[in-house]
Amino acid sequence: MIRRVLVANRGEIAVRVIEACRDLGMEAVGVYAEADRDAPFVHDADVAVALGGISSAETYLDQAKLLDAALTQGCDAVHPGYGFLSENASFARAVTEAGMTWIGPRPEAIAAMGDKLAAKQVAAQFGVPTLPSVELTDDAEDGWRAQADTVGYPLLVKAAAGGGGRGMRPVSSSDELAQAVPSARREAEAAFGNGTVFAERWLSAPRHIEVQLVADRHGTIVHLGERECSIQRRHQKLIEEAPSPGVDDDRRERLGLAAVTLARAIDYDNVGTVEFLLDDATGEFFFLEMNTRIQVEHRVTEEVTGWNLVVTQIQSAAGKALGDDADGIELDGHAIEARLYAEDPARDWLPIAGTIHRWDDDLVDDYLIVDRAVTSGSTVSSEFDPLLAKIVAYGGSRDIAIGRLVRYLRGLELHGVGSNRDYLLAVLEHPDFREGRTTTHFVADHPALLEAGPEPDTVAAHAVAAALACARSDRANRRWPFAPDGWRNVGASASRTDGFIWRDRTIEVISTPIADDQYQFDVDGLTLHGRLVASLDTHVLVELDGVTRCYWLNHVGDTWYVNSSLGQTDLGECPRFAEEAAGAADGGPTAPLPGRIVAVEVATGDVVEAGQTLVVLEAMKVEHQVCANRAAVVADVLVQPGDTVDAHQLLIRLEEPPHA
């Protein structure tokens, strides 16, 4: 029997596994890196063990530390979650050799599917269609070109041991291989401890479809239908749903049969997922990979099937047969998930570190599941993936599920770090998405959505609410709080001006009294008329142009976070005195966020062009190219590979090129 489980992971998946353990009456032991000391999963665990490190390599990827924690705490099983060591066959063997139960498939099955090239060979052997591919074994660019030419362009450079979008680079021509191959190898080595990469033919605009499998140790393998995961950035999924709007009963049967065939070929015995690319035009599909673990998006399938997949994992590992549960599986309704990340879509999905000042989601109901990695007061570390939460909405139809998800995202009070919330809302409300026209190129085909945000009317209304709150605060701090707004001992001012910064723009609010309690508000080119109806500690009730709305306000430092039924706007206060213009950071690029230098592409004295990569920075599990913003000469290289840098730290000093 399994009584005590080590949860060898972090974030929302650790919370989810702890929840499943409790459902089965088991104890859950957590482990944590220093940055996660106060994370929700640490509080949720029955006991949590400090791993004594900062980076992934020092903590969640350190097999010896994890095994020691499990044995010291008397665990009889280990659940790896997803990512990190979840698909590491050697770790699975080490767990079983230590006398504990591995909550996942047999190490042999993990190994069979763990190398993506070997997995493709197994799939082809058993009649599952695959795309052309070749391992990139050479260390020289000429060798890569020759090998890649056998596949053809466009192609993807992919990590053989990878998953989750790590170690993947799209390549449209052979000229791009010189940067793509080393970059993919570095990221794969950092994420999976294996830098092997291969080239695979890239389909132009397929759907990304995955089939959920459940299996036991008694030979029963069934599928629970498909999920569509086509809305992706950097080959990582943003929105997932079940069932797919592009899969009918016939396609579902063929996809399911292919997935079960592959699983049976390797004697699979736990929960897993087989991923395919589906060509809408022809109906053809091609095997991508098999994930021998729980998926990030597993909740979507749970909602439409009634299965608890994490509980099933644990029970299958303990030897329980699926029995009658495997008969008559039907899909009921529709479920859709959005991944909420601390990142800026408009800045090439740049991750954002910081502190969550407030997380308030009172709109959660019986049709919504929110798996959170953070809460109010949590720190989003630059060491790990910036996933904040997964939100899953269920409905009797796709439209209802989407509507419920939209309502939650719009109503969430998320203060302290930026997020991709506005982008998710824009996708969910776009006609192409609503009508099910979704492919893996959706993000690239709709670039305007990257700048998604509140409508101008919403920004104006929220700025008015913030200005009224500023006036209230000023009045409370005045020597004569009974005096009217704008009053001065040298004569009353006709109006009050407040300035805010929103997305690098200045929003000016001029409030002019026109009657006893009526004002004219001139905001960013708009003129509004209204009044303050009521003012409470946390919110104000404001009437603008005959419409009354409640605005919730949270003032932290120099930022006003304003929420209403229209959404959220983060407004920075304009400084009262103009600050001296900052220098150009000594004439060179700075780190966009804290991270580790993995490559320096230039040397002192080099002449560089605008847009040329100077430094490669790894942060939040993603590589970022730091480029020259102009033609220049490298005056000084201030960092080297392996250095840890802070946000805005100068990396390369540039100087003007000599005149011809």
Secondary structure, DSSP 8 states (H G I E B T S, - for coil): ---EEEE---HHHHHHHHHHHHHTT-EEEEEE-GGGTT-HHHHHSSEEEE---SSTTTTTT-HHHHHHHHHHTT-SEEE--SSTTTT-HHHHHHHHHTT-EESSS-HHHHHHHHSHHHHHHHHHHTT--B--EEE---SSHHHHHHHHHTT-SSEEEEETT--TTTT-EEESSGGGHHHHHHHHHHHHHHHHS---EEEEE--SS-EEEEEEEEE-TTS-EEEEEEEEEEEEETTEEEEEEES-TT--HHHHHHHHHHHHHHHHHTT--S-EEEEEEE-TTT--EEEEEEE-S--TTHHHHHHHH---HHHHHHHHHTT---GGGGSS----SEEEEEEEESEEGGGTTEE--EE--EEE-TT--TTEEEEES--TT-EE-TTS--EEEEEEEEESSHHHHHHHHHHHHHH-EEESS--SHHHHHHHHTSHHHHTT---TTHHHH-GGGGG----HHHHHHHHHHHHHHHHHHHHHHSSSTTS-TT--TT---S-EEEEEEETTEEEEEEEEE-SSS-EEEEETTEEEEEEEEEE-SSEEEEEETTEEEEEEEEEETTEEEEEETTEEEEEEE--SS-------GGGS-B-SSSEEEEEE---TT-EE-TT-EEEEEEETTEEEEEE-SSSEEEEEE---TT-EE-TT-B-EEEE-----
